[in-house]
């Protein structure tokens, strides 16, 4: 047969499709007339027609895929017979790879199991080689294009490209990750996975497709045989061979799609693929919708249906799974999902029907715009939240809340009734809810939702609420409620645990940390120890992590959040609002503990999740704030500022100008501005934070202490030590009663007050404060932590200034060594400690080395921080003191004069 040119392909494909529309008994007669004496054309189409029934039974997905293979064989015969059709022998080589066996064939290439034959690596690979006869310019371009696409997609759920090249006769090949797995539909059925487990696997597929979309690649042939699940449950998306980059200019010339040549699987293709219209990300969404339909209902949607609903498909026969090719009984479909037919129908009605119908809308504009949007709705459903596909009616959202929190709503009602008289009805509700807990299997973000419900009943008790009572009345209300819960819910441990945890959260908000700790530990003990209550345990552990975060117990936060994340990993729970909170708390702790890369990764993951689910909302603002604080804590204030400004603007829009949340937002933004050297600009923000905090929280709340401390450090830096001192002392009074004695934040406050005392010459008090600070930081963060090293260096500086340089010198040496291991060379903090070390060296007799350090560090700080920064002023004071000690008053005078009108500490 002659070579199959593009025109020949188009004519074969057109005749084949038209012949399929004829009655089977008259097809060949019709074909003979249509071929008009072209025997080779007749033979090619007749062979395809003879394979139609076999292809449907064997492949169960695409007659066209089978047709491509047959046509390739025809092309191979025309190119030299067996030379193109026979597989390459085992042991043969392609490039640096030794072939082991043929493992598959497609329309353009043959796939071999292979291994590298030059000892570069030992992992087995899949080698895809273009078939002889298919190596026309158009096909070769398409194959090279596939190689380019695969090289751009590095994702754990996409089969990786390792290598590529061309054989001696010019046929290109790809070397890809070898996936030992089975199609996703078969994997789910063979393992009898319930609907939730199927949805989680489907979510992994969506993540892979969304990643491709973000890299401007549309797959265009999503189907079960292109989605393999490995024995460990990992999903792998294969075969981007017909993908099309959304930005063609990014990839150079792209192969032109041939008119009339079907390069997709019809059963999974979107309507626009059949009609030749534009292919977009919504095209893949449609194919994902067909796949989801099949995973849920055990069959594909009927062609032509405008609104396809899986629950309705269970009442009819229809196309079976793509892997078995036949229609299954409804009983067998339900058994493969671990349920009964009626329960399966009920499970699919509502959210899942709506999600699938939206994905399968015939008009692309009515579908989800991307795989990411589809994924978000699937995750909302798994978490028990309302899905976007069903709209936003109050009735639906209220029903969704109650459905995912049956027990929790009963718990909230029990708390309310316990405080305002009588537990009879509440206990009856709680007991009934406990009996139904097995039906409420999707209880995501339960603690947060129930907590919000209860906090709504006691809005006056929470200083962050819209309507606030004074703290004493609020505390009295909660204290009495706790007593009633303990006594009257004694025989309801699960309900008691949740309500105690929620009320512990209120204590936390009030700044009553010791009371909150006792209540949360009691709640944890009340959680039944069985595996059925891991979610309740994870929720209480998260409350404890939040409290530890407030108290500055960062090692405890690390441990608690690690336990919660291990539960998510072991149980396969999808990310939800509780998971996001845990990531954020853990990111805060890891940042302080010096594990910066891990901390940044946690903050970034939390932000990405919330950006997808709740963009622009309260939680998003909170996470932006936390990420900004992380950058501020590690000295990257320029990166912190835009995050903190965005968080502040969202809070202003949501809460108004005087809400207590604005106090924290103003404080954090002021700190970022302050430490970029814009002190005058920062002062009004600090003062606004203190004013709002005192009005909202009362004068003795820990938040007020932190705001006051930060204002004091600014006043110190402006050289206004007398104004700063009372703010420091007020903060110390509050935090000494609110925090643990070794809390790192209390230790940092003592160091800051010590710097203030040092500046006015009160070296004895400064030394006492610094020794307490160093001891606490060594006990909690370790001897080499950044904060510990800075406090130790401050102690060394104070001892030197007090005339005890021999005691200060070893402290400064060890501090500098620790800091040099953590900060980049040239960092201003290194120059500060080098200046102090120079002063100690000079005072202990090493004059030359000391003077060199003093001069070099001062020059570096002057260039980096400017003349007005407190660090430059301290270095200038060290030089002045050094020259006075050497009897050089003229030189000392050069450094005693202020560098500008704005003196700084």
C-alpha positions in Angstrom: 0.0 0.0 0.0 1.2 3.5 -0.7 2.5 5.8 2.1 -0.4 7.3 4.1 -0.2 11.0 3.3 -2.3 13.5 5.2 -4.9 13.6 2.4 -5.0 9.8 2.4 -5.6 9.7 6.1 -8.4 12.2 5.9 -10.2 10.2 3.1 -9.9 6.9 5.0 -11.2 8.5 8.2 -14.1 10.1 6.4 -15.1 6.9 4.6 -14.8 4.9 7.8 -17.1 7.2 9.7 -19.6 7.4 6.9 -19.6 3.6 6.6 -20.4 3.2 10.3 -23.7 5.1 9.7 -24.8 2.4 7.2 -26.6 -0.8 8.3 -23.9 -3.5 9.0 -25.2 -5.8 6.3 -24.9 -3.2 3.6 -21.6 -1.5 4.6 -19.2 -3.2 2.2 -21.5 -2.7 -0.8 -21.8 1.0 0.1 -18.0 1.2 0.5 -17.3 -0.4 -2.9 -19.4 2.3 -4.5 -17.8 5.1 -2.5 -14.2 4.0 -3.3 -14.9 4.3 -7.0 -12.5 1.5 -8.0 -9.6 2.5 -5.6 -8.8 -1.1 -4.4 -6.2 0.0 -1.8 -8.6 2.5 -0.3 -11.4 -0.1 -0.2 -9.1 -2.6 1.5 -7.9 -0.1 4.2 -11.5 0.9 5.2 -12.8 -2.7 4.9 -10.1 -3.9 7.3 -11.1 -1.2 9.8 -14.8 -2.2 9.5 -14.0 -5.8 10.1 -12.3 -4.9 13.4 -15.0 -2.7 14.8 -16.8 -5.3 17.0 -13.5 -6.8 18.2 -12.1 -3.4 19.0 -15.1 -2.4 21.1 -14.9 -5.6 23.1 -11.2 -5.5 23.6 -10.5 -1.8 24.1 -13.9 -0.7 25.5 -13.0 2.9 24.9 -12.1 4.0 21.4 -12.6 2.3 18.1 -10.4 5.1 16.7 -7.5 4.2 18.9 -7.7 0.7 17.4 -8.1 2.2 14.0 -4.9 4.2 14.4 -3.0 1.0 15.2 -4.4 -0.8 12.2 -3.7 2.1 10.0 -0.2 2.2 11.3 0.2 -1.5 10.4 -1.0 -0.7 6.9 1.5 2.1 6.7 4.2 -0.2 7.9 3.3 -2.7 5.2 3.5 0.0 2.6 6.9 0.9 4.0 8.4 -2.5 3.7 6.2 -5.2 5.4 7.5 -6.9 8.5 10.2 -4.3 8.9 7.7 -1.9 10.4 5.3 -4.2 12.0 7.5 -6.6 13.9 8.6 -5.6 17.4 12.2 -4.9 18.1 13.9 -7.9 19.7 14.5 -8.2 23.4 18.1 -7.3 24.1 18.2 -4.8 21.2 19.4 -1.3 21.8 17.9 2.1 21.2 20.4 4.8 22.1 21.8 4.0 25.5 18.9 1.7 26.4 18.5 -2.0 26.2 15.0 -3.2 25.3 13.5 -5.9 27.6 10.1 -6.4 26.0 7.2 -4.7 24.2 4.6 -3.4 26.7 2.2 -1.4 24.5 1.3 0.1 21.2 -0.4 3.3 20.2 -1.3 5.2 17.1 2.1 6.7 16.7 4.5 4.6 18.6 5.4 1.3 20.3 6.3 1.3 24.0 9.0 -0.9 25.4 10.2 -1.8 28.8 13.9 -0.9 28.8 16.8 -0.2 31.0 19.9 2.0 30.6 22.8 -0.1 29.3 25.7 2.1 30.4 25.4 1.9 34.2 24.3 5.5 34.5 21.3 4.4 36.5 19.5 1.1 37.1 15.9 2.1 37.2 13.7 0.5 34.5 12.0 2.9 32.1 9.3 3.0 29.4 10.8 3.8 26.0 8.4 5.0 23.3 9.5 4.7 19.7 7.8 6.1 16.6 6.7 3.3 14.2 8.3 3.0 10.8 5.8 4.3 8.3 4.6 6.8 10.8 7.7 8.9 10.6 6.3 11.5 8.2 7.3 15.1 8.9 3.9 15.8 10.5 4.1 12.7 12.8 7.7 13.3 13.8 6.9 16.9 14.6 4.1 15.8 16.8 6.3 13.3 18.6 9.0 15.8 19.2 6.3 18.1 20.5 5.2 15.5 23.0 8.8 15.3 24.2 8.9 19.1 24.7 5.6 19.0 26.6 6.6 16.2 28.9 9.9 17.9 29.7 8.0 21.0 31.0 5.8 19.0 33.4 7.4 18.0 36.7 4.7 16.8 39.1 4.3 13.8 41.4 1.1 12.7 39.6 2.5 13.1 36.0 4.7 10.4 34.5 8.2 12.0 34.2 10.3 12.3 31.1 13.9 11.1 31.7 15.5 11.3 28.2 15.0 11.5 24.5 16.8 11.1 21.2 16.6 9.6 17.8 17.6 6.2 16.4 20.2 5.7 13.7 17.5 5.9 11.0 16.0 9.1 12.4 13.0 7.9 14.4 12.7 9.8 17.6 12.1 8.2 21.0 11.1 9.2 24.5 12.4 7.6 27.7 9.8 8.0 30.4 9.1 6.9 33.9 7.9 3.3 33.9 4.6 3.1 35.7 3.5 -0.3 37.2 -0.1 0.3 37.7 -3.6 -0.3 36.5 -6.2 2.1 35.0 -7.9 4.2 37.7 -11.4 2.7 37.1 -10.1 -0.9 37.4 -8.0 0.0 40.5 -11.1 1.4 42.2 -13.3 -1.5 41.3 -10.8 -4.3 42.2 -10.1 -2.7 45.6 -13.8 -2.0 46.1 -13.1 1.6 47.0 -16.0 3.6 48.5 -17.1 6.9 47.0 -14.9 9.0 49.3 -11.7 7.1 48.4 -12.6 7.4 44.7 -13.0 11.1 45.1 -9.6 11.5 46.7 -8.0 9.6 43.8 -9.9 11.8 41.4 -8.7 14.9 43.3 -5.1 13.8 42.6 -5.9 13.5 38.9 -7.4 17.1 39.0 -4.2 18.4 40.7 -2.1 16.9 37.9 -4.3 18.3 35.2 -4.4 21.7 36.9 -0.6 21.7 37.1 -0.5 21.1 33.3 -3.0 23.9 32.8 -0.9 26.3 34.9 2.0 25.4 32.6 -0.2 26.2 29.5 -0.8 22.6 28.5 -4.2 20.9 27.8 -4.1 17.1 27.8 -7.0 16.5 25.4 -7.2 12.8 25.9 -8.0 12.1 29.6 -9.4 8.6 30.0 -8.8 5.7 32.4 -6.1 4.0 30.4 -4.1 7.3 30.6 -4.5 7.4 34.4 -2.7 4.6 36.2 -2.7 3.9 39.9 0.4 2.3 41.3 0.2 -0.4 44.1 0.9 2.3 46.8 -2.1 4.3 45.6 -0.2 7.0 43.7 -2.0 8.3 40.6 0.0 8.9 37.5 -1.3 10.8 34.4 0.2 9.5 31.2 0.4 10.4 27.5 0.5 14.0 26.6 1.0 12.9 23.0 -1.9 14.9 21.7 -1.6 17.8 24.1 -1.6 21.3 22.8 0.1 24.2 24.5 -2.2 27.1 25.3 0.6 29.5 24.5 2.0 28.2 21.2 4.7 30.9 21.1 6.3 29.4 24.2 7.1 26.2 22.5 8.0 27.2 19.0 6.2 25.7 16.0 3.4 23.2 16.9 2.0 20.4 14.8 -1.1 21.4 12.9 -4.1 19.4 13.9 -5.3 17.5 10.8 -8.8 18.1 9.7 -10.8 15.0 9.8 -8.2 12.9 11.7 -9.6 12.1 15.1 -6.8 12.4 17.7 -8.9 11.9 20.8 -11.0 9.2 22.4 -14.6 9.9 21.4 -16.2 8.5 24.6 -14.3 11.0 26.8 -14.0 13.9 24.3 -15.8 17.2 24.8 -18.4 18.3 22.3 -16.0 21.0 20.9 -13.5 18.2 20.0 -16.1 16.4 17.9 -17.0 19.6 16.1 -13.5 20.9 15.6 -13.9 24.0 17.7 -11.3 25.6 20.0 -9.8 23.4 22.6 -9.3 25.0 26.1 -8.9 24.0 29.7 -12.6 23.5 29.8 -12.1 20.6 27.3 -10.1 18.7 29.9 -12.8 19.5 32.5 -15.3 17.8 30.3 -13.2 14.6 30.1 -12.6 14.8 33.8 -16.4 14.9 34.2 -16.8 11.8 32.2 -14.2 10.1 34.3 -15.8 11.2 37.5 -19.2 10.0 36.3 -17.7 6.6 35.6 -15.9 6.4 38.9 -19.1 7.2 40.7 -21.7 5.4 38.7 -19.8 2.5 37.0 -20.7 3.6 33.5 -20.3 6.6 31.2 -22.9 9.2 30.6 -25.2 8.7 27.7 -24.2 10.6 24.6 -26.3 13.7 23.9 -27.5 14.2 27.4 -27.4 17.9 28.2 -27.5 17.4 32.0 -25.7 14.1 33.0 -26.4 13.0 36.6 -24.7 9.8 37.9 -27.6 9.0 40.3 -30.0 8.9 37.3 -27.6 6.6 35.4 -28.0 3.9 38.1 -31.5 3.4 37.1 -30.7 2.4 33.5 -28.4 0.2 31.5 -25.5 1.7 29.6 -22.0 1.7 28.7 -19.8 0.0 31.2 -16.4 0.8 32.5 -13.7 1.5 30.0 -11.8 -1.5 31.3 -14.3 -4.2 31.0 -16.3 -2.9 28.1 -19.6 -4.3 29.2 -22.6 -3.2 31.2 -22.5 -4.3 34.8 -25.5 -5.1 37.0 -26.5 -2.3 39.4 -25.9 -4.7 42.4 -22.3 -5.3 41.2 -21.6 -1.6 40.7 -22.8 -0.9 44.2 -20.8 -3.8 45.7 -17.7 -2.4 44.1 -18.3 0.8 46.0 -19.0 -1.0 49.3 -22.6 -0.2 49.5 -26.1 -1.0 48.2 -27.8 0.3 45.1 -30.2 2.6 47.0 -27.6 4.0 49.3 -25.4 4.6 46.3 -28.1 6.6 44.5 -28.7 8.6 47.7 -25.0 9.2 48.0 -24.7 10.6 44.5 -27.8 12.8 44.6 -27.2 16.4 45.4 -23.6 17.7 45.5 -22.0 15.0 43.3 -24.8 15.1 40.7 -24.3 18.9 40.5 -20.5 18.7 40.3 -20.6 16.2 37.5 -23.4 18.1 35.6 -21.4 21.3 35.8 -18.2 19.5 34.5 -20.3 18.0 31.6 -22.1 21.0 30.4 -22.1 21.0 26.6 -21.2 24.7 26.4 -17.7 25.3 27.7 -18.7 28.6 29.3 -21.1 26.7 31.6 -18.5 24.3 32.9 -15.8 24.8 35.5 -13.3 27.0 33.9 -10.4 24.8 35.0 -9.5 21.6 36.7 -8.6 23.6 39.7 -12.2 24.9 40.1 -13.5 21.3 39.7 -11.0 20.2 42.3 -12.0 22.9 44.7 -15.7 21.8 44.6 -14.7 18.1 45.1 -12.6 19.2 48.1 -15.5 21.3 49.4 -17.8 18.3 49.2 -15.3 16.0 50.9 -14.9 18.6 53.7 -18.7 18.9 54.1 -18.8 22.5 52.8 -21.4 23.8 50.3 -20.2 23.3 46.7 -20.2 26.1 44.1 -22.1 23.9 41.6 -25.2 24.1 43.8 -25.4 27.8 44.3 -25.5 29.7 47.5 -29.0 29.5 49.0 -29.2 29.9 52.7 -31.3 26.8 53.1 -28.7 24.6 51.3 -25.7 26.1 53.2 -27.5 25.7 56.6 -28.4 22.1 55.7 -24.8 21.5 54.7 -23.5 22.9 58.1 -25.9 20.7 60.1 -25.2 17.6 57.9 -21.5 17.7 58.6 -21.8 18.7 62.2 -24.7 16.7 63.6 -22.9 15.9 66.9 -21.2 19.3 67.0 -24.5 21.3 66.7 -26.0 19.1 69.4 -22.9 19.9 71.5 -23.4 23.6 71.0 -27.0 23.4 71.9 -26.1 21.4 75.0 -23.7 24.2 76.1 -26.3 26.9 75.6 -29.0 25.1 77.5 -26.5 24.1 80.3 -25.8 27.8 80.9 -29.4 29.0 80.8 -31.2 26.2 82.6 -31.8 22.5 82.0 -29.9 19.9 80.1 -32.7 17.4 79.5 -33.5 18.4 76.0 -29.8 19.0 75.1 -28.7 15.7 76.4 -31.4 13.9 74.5 -30.2 15.7 71.3 -26.6 14.9 72.1 -27.4 11.2 72.7 -29.3 11.0 69.5 -26.5 12.7 67.6 -23.9 10.3 69.1 -26.0 7.4 67.8 -25.9 8.9 64.3 -22.2 9.8 64.2 -21.3 6.9 61.9 -23.5 8.5 59.2 -21.7 11.8 59.5 -18.5 10.5 58.0 -17.4 13.7 56.4 -16.8 16.0 59.4 -14.1 18.4 58.1 -13.3 21.6 59.9 -15.7 20.4 62.6 -13.9 22.1 65.5 -13.8 25.5 63.7 -17.4 25.4 62.8 -18.7 24.2 66.2 -16.4 26.7 67.8 -17.9 29.5 65.7 -21.4 28.4 66.6 -20.7 28.4 70.4 -18.7 31.7 70.2 -21.8 33.2 68.5 -23.9 32.2 71.6 -21.2 33.9 73.8 -20.2 36.8 71.6 -19.9 39.0 74.6 -17.2 36.7 76.0 -14.9 37.0 73.0 -12.9 40.2 72.8 -12.6 39.7 69.0 -16.4 39.6 68.5 -18.6 42.5 67.2 -20.5 42.9 70.5 -18.3 42.8 73.6 -18.9 42.9 77.4 -16.2 43.6 79.9 -13.8 40.8 80.6 -14.9 40.1 84.2 -18.6 39.6 83.2 -17.5 37.5 80.2 -15.2 35.3 82.4 -17.9 34.8 85.0 -20.3 33.6 82.2 -17.8 31.1 80.8 -16.7 29.9 84.3 -20.2 29.0 85.2 -20.7 27.3 81.9 -17.6 25.2 82.3 -18.8 24.0 85.8 -22.2 23.0 84.4 -20.6 21.1 81.4 -18.3 19.2 83.7 -21.1 18.0 85.9 -24.0 17.6 83.6 -22.2 16.2 80.5 -20.1 13.7 82.5 -21.6 10.7 80.7 -21.2 12.3 77.2 -17.4 12.3 76.8 -17.4 13.2 73.1 -19.8 16.1 73.6 -18.0 17.2 76.7 -14.6 17.1 75.0 -15.8 19.4 72.2 -17.5 21.9 74.4 -14.6 22.1 76.8 -12.2 22.6 73.9 -14.4 25.4 72.5 -14.7 27.2 75.8 -11.0 26.7 76.2 -10.6 28.6 73.0 -12.7 31.5 74.6 -10.3 31.6 77.5 -7.4 31.7 75.0 -9.0 34.7 73.3 -9.4 36.4 76.7 -5.7 36.0 77.4 -6.4 33.6 80.2 -3.8 31.1 79.1 -3.4 29.0 82.2 -7.2 28.4 82.4 -7.3 27.6 78.7 -4.4 25.1 79.1 -6.2 23.2 81.9 -9.5 23.1 80.0 -7.9 21.9 76.7 -5.9 19.2 78.5 -9.1 18.1 80.2 -10.8 18.0 76.8 -8.0 15.9 75.3 -8.4 13.3 78.2 -12.1 13.2 77.5 -11.7 12.1 73.9 -12.3 8.3 73.6 -9.0 6.6 72.8 -10.3 4.5 69.8 -9.4 5.1 66.2 -12.9 6.2 65.5 -12.3 9.5 67.4 -9.0 10.6 65.7 -10.7 13.6 64.2 -11.8 14.8 67.7 -8.3 14.2 69.0 -6.8 16.1 66.1 -9.2 19.0 66.7 -8.3 19.3 70.4 -4.6 19.0 69.6 -5.0 21.9 67.2 -6.6 24.0 69.9 -3.6 23.2 72.1 -1.2 24.1 69.3 -3.0 27.5 68.9 -2.6 28.1 72.6 1.0 27.1 72.6 1.5 29.5 69.7 0.0 32.3 71.7 2.2 31.4 74.7 5.3 31.2 72.6 5.9 27.5 73.4 7.3 26.9 69.9 8.7 23.4 70.7 5.3 22.4 71.9 3.7 23.8 68.7 6.1 21.8 66.6 5.3 18.6 68.5 1.5 19.1 68.6 1.1 20.1 64.9 3.4 17.2 63.8 0.9 14.8 65.6 -2.1 16.3 63.8 -0.4 16.3 60.4 0.5 12.6 61.0 -3.2 11.8 61.5 -4.0 13.5 58.2 -1.3 11.5 56.4 -2.2 8.2 58.0 -5.9 8.5 57.5 -5.8 10.1 54.0 -7.9 13.0 55.1 -8.1 15.8 52.5 -6.9 19.3 53.3 -9.6 21.4 55.1 -9.8 24.5 57.3 -8.3 22.6 60.3 -5.4 21.4 58.2 -4.8 25.0 57.1 -4.7 26.2 60.7 -2.2 23.5 61.6 0.1 24.5 58.7 0.0 28.1 59.8 0.8 27.4 63.5 3.5 25.0 62.5 5.0 27.6 60.1 5.1 30.1 62.9 6.9 27.7 65.2 9.4 26.4 62.7 10.4 30.0 61.8 11.2 30.8 65.4 13.0 27.5 65.8 15.3 28.4 62.9 13.9 25.9 60.3 13.2 28.6 57.8 12.8 26.6 54.6 10.3 24.3 56.3 8.5 27.2 57.8 8.1 29.0 54.5 6.8 25.9 52.8 4.1 25.5 55.5 3.0 29.1 55.1 3.0 28.9 51.3 0.9 25.7 51.3 -1.6 27.2 53.8 -1.9 30.3 51.7 -2.3 28.3 48.4 -5.1 26.2 49.9 -7.1 29.2 51.3 -6.4 31.3 48.1 -8.2 28.6 46.2 -11.1 28.0 48.7 -11.6 31.4 50.3 -9.8 34.2 48.5 -10.0 37.6 50.0 -11.7 36.4 53.2 -10.9 36.6 56.9 -8.8 33.4 57.0 -6.9 34.6 53.9 -6.1 37.8 55.7 -5.0 35.9 58.8 -2.6 33.7 56.8 -1.1 36.7 55.0 -0.4 38.2 58.3 1.2 35.1 59.6 3.4 34.8 56.6 4.4 38.4 56.8 5.3 38.0 60.5 7.4 35.0 59.6 9.5 37.1 57.1 9.7 39.9 59.7 11.0 37.5 62.4 13.8 36.4 60.1 14.7 40.0 59.2 13.2 40.1 55.7 11.0 43.1 56.3 10.8 44.2 52.7 9.2 40.9 51.9 7.0 41.1 55.0 5.6 44.6 54.3 3.4 43.9 51.2 1.9 40.8 52.8 1.1 42.8 56.0 -0.4 45.7 54.0 -2.7 43.4 52.0 -3.8 41.7 55.3 -4.5 45.1 56.9 -6.6 46.2 53.9 -8.7 43.1 53.9 -9.3 43.4 57.7 -10.3 47.1 57.3 -12.8 46.1 54.6 -14.3 43.3 56.6 -14.2 44.6 60.1 -14.1 48.4 59.9 -11.5 50.8 61.3 -11.8 50.1 65.1 -12.1 46.3 65.4 -9.6 44.6 67.7 -8.2 42.6 64.8 -6.9 45.9 63.4 -4.7 46.3 66.4 -2.6 43.3 65.5 -2.6 44.3 61.8 -1.4 47.9 62.7 1.3 46.5 65.1 2.7 44.1 62.6 2.8 46.5 59.7 4.5 49.1 62.0 7.1 46.6 62.9 7.9 45.9 59.3 8.2 49.6 58.5 10.2 50.3 61.7 12.9 47.8 60.9 13.3 49.1 57.4 14.5 52.3 59.0 11.3 54.3 58.5 10.8 55.0 62.2 8.8 58.2 61.9 6.3 56.5 59.6 6.0 53.6 61.9 5.2 55.5 65.1 1.5 56.3 64.4 0.8 52.7 63.5 2.2 51.5 66.8 0.2 54.0 68.8 -3.0 53.1 67.0 -2.3 49.4 67.8 -1.9 50.2 71.5 -5.0 52.4 71.6 -7.3 49.9 69.9 -5.8 47.0 72.0 -6.4 48.7 75.3 -10.0 49.6 74.3 -10.8 46.1 73.0 -8.9 43.8 75.3 -8.5 45.7 78.4 -5.2 47.1 80.0 -3.9 43.7 81.1 -4.2 41.5 78.0 -1.0 40.0 76.6 -1.7 41.5 73.2 -1.6 45.0 74.8 1.8 44.1 76.3 3.3 43.1 72.9 2.0 46.3 71.3 3.4 48.4 74.1 6.8 46.6 73.9 7.1 47.3 70.2 6.2 51.0 70.6 8.9 51.1 73.3 11.6 49.7 71.0 10.7 52.4 68.4 11.0 55.1 71.0 14.4 53.6 72.1 15.6 53.7 68.5 14.5 57.4 68.3 16.7 58.1 71.3 13.7 58.7 73.6 14.7 56.2 76.3 12.7 57.9 79.1 9.5 57.6 77.1 10.2 54.0 76.2 10.9 52.7 79.8 7.3 52.8 81.2 6.0 51.0 78.1 8.6 48.2 78.7 7.8 47.9 82.4 4.0 47.8 81.8 4.6 45.1 79.2 6.8 43.1 81.6 4.2 43.4 84.3 1.5 41.9 82.1 3.6 39.1 80.5 5.2 37.9 83.7 1.7 36.9 84.9 0.4 35.7 81.5 3.4 33.7 80.1 5.6 30.9 81.3 8.8 32.0 83.0 11.0 30.7 80.1 8.7 31.9 77.3 11.0 33.2 74.5 8.9 36.3 74.1 9.3 37.2 77.8 13.0 36.6 77.4 13.1 38.9 74.3 11.2 41.6 76.3 13.8 41.4 79.1 16.6 41.9 76.5 14.9 44.9 75.0 14.4 46.5 78.4 18.0 45.7 79.2 19.1 47.6 76.1 17.1 50.5 77.3 18.8 50.4 80.7 22.2 50.0 79.1 21.6 53.1 77.0 21.2 55.2 80.2 24.1 53.6 81.9 22.2 51.3 84.3 24.5 48.4 83.6 23.7 46.4 86.8 20.0 46.1 86.0 20.8 45.5 82.3 23.0 42.6 83.4 20.4 41.0 85.6 17.8 41.2 82.8 20.1 39.8 80.2 21.3 36.8 82.3 17.6 35.8 82.8 17.0 36.3 79.1 19.9 34.1 78.0 19.0 31.3 80.5 15.4 31.2 79.2 16.4 31.2 75.6 19.0 28.5 76.0 16.5 26.3 77.7 13.8 26.7 75.1 15.5 27.5 71.8 19.0 26.2 72.3 22.4 27.8 72.8 23.0 28.5 69.1 19.6 29.9 68.2 19.6 33.4 66.6 17.7 34.9 69.5 20.0 33.2 72.1 23.1 34.4 70.4 21.8 38.0 70.2 20.9 38.0 73.9 24.3 36.6 74.8 26.1 39.2 72.7 24.1 41.9 74.4 25.3 40.6 77.8 28.8 40.6 76.5 28.4 44.2 75.4 27.0 45.3 78.8 29.8 43.6 80.7 32.4 45.3 78.5 30.8 48.7 79.0 30.7 48.0 82.8 34.5 47.5 82.8 34.4 43.7 82.8 35.6 43.1 79.2 37.4 39.9 80.2 34.0 38.4 81.1 32.2 39.8 78.0 34.9 38.7 75.5 34.1 34.9 75.4 30.3 35.6 75.3 30.9 37.8 72.2 33.1 35.3 70.5 30.6 32.4 70.9 27.7 34.6 69.8 29.5 35.8 66.7 30.4 32.2 65.7 26.7 31.2 66.1 25.5 34.1 64.1 28.0 33.6 61.3 26.6 30.1 60.8 23.1 31.5 60.4 23.4 35.0 58.7 24.8 35.9 55.4 28.2 37.6 55.4 27.9 41.3 55.6 24.5 41.2 57.6 24.2 44.2 59.8 23.7 42.1 62.9 27.1 40.5 62.3 28.6 44.0 62.1 27.0 45.0 65.4 28.5 42.1 67.3 31.8 42.6 65.6 31.9 46.2 66.8 31.2 45.0 70.4 33.8 42.3 70.0 36.3 44.9 68.8 35.6 47.0 71.9 36.1 43.9 74.2 39.4 43.0 72.4 40.7 46.5 72.7 39.8 46.7 76.4 41.6 43.4 77.1 44.8 44.4 75.4 44.5 43.3 71.7 44.4 46.9 70.6 45.3 46.5 66.9 42.7 43.7 66.2 40.1 45.6 68.3 40.6 48.9 66.4 40.4 47.2 63.0 37.0 45.5 63.9 35.7 48.8 65.4 36.5 50.8 62.3 35.5 48.2 59.7 32.1 47.4 61.4 31.3 51.1 61.8 32.0 51.8 58.1 29.9 48.8 57.1 26.9 49.9 59.3 27.2 53.5 58.1 27.0 52.3 54.5 24.3 49.7 55.1 22.0 51.2 57.8 22.8 54.9 57.5 24.0 57.3 60.2 20.7 57.5 62.1 20.2 53.8 62.8 20.7 52.6 66.4 23.2 50.0 65.3 25.4 52.7 63.7 25.1 54.9 66.8 26.2 52.0 69.0 29.2 51.3 66.8 30.0 55.1 66.9 29.8 55.0 70.7 32.2 52.1 70.9 34.7 54.0 68.8 34.3 57.1 70.9 34.8 55.1 74.1 37.9 53.4 72.6 39.6 56.6 71.6 38.9 58.2 75.0 40.4 55.2 76.7 43.5 55.6 74.5 43.8 59.3 75.5 42.8 60.6 72.0 40.0 63.1 72.8 40.0 64.7 69.4 39.4 61.3 67.7 36.8 60.5 70.3 35.0 63.8 69.6 34.6 62.8 65.9 32.3 60.0 67.0 30.6 61.6 69.9 28.8 64.2 67.7 25.4 63.0 66.5 25.4 62.0 62.8 22.1 63.8 62.1 19.3 65.6 63.8 17.4 62.4 64.4 19.4 60.7 67.1 18.7 57.0 67.5 19.3 54.4 70.2 
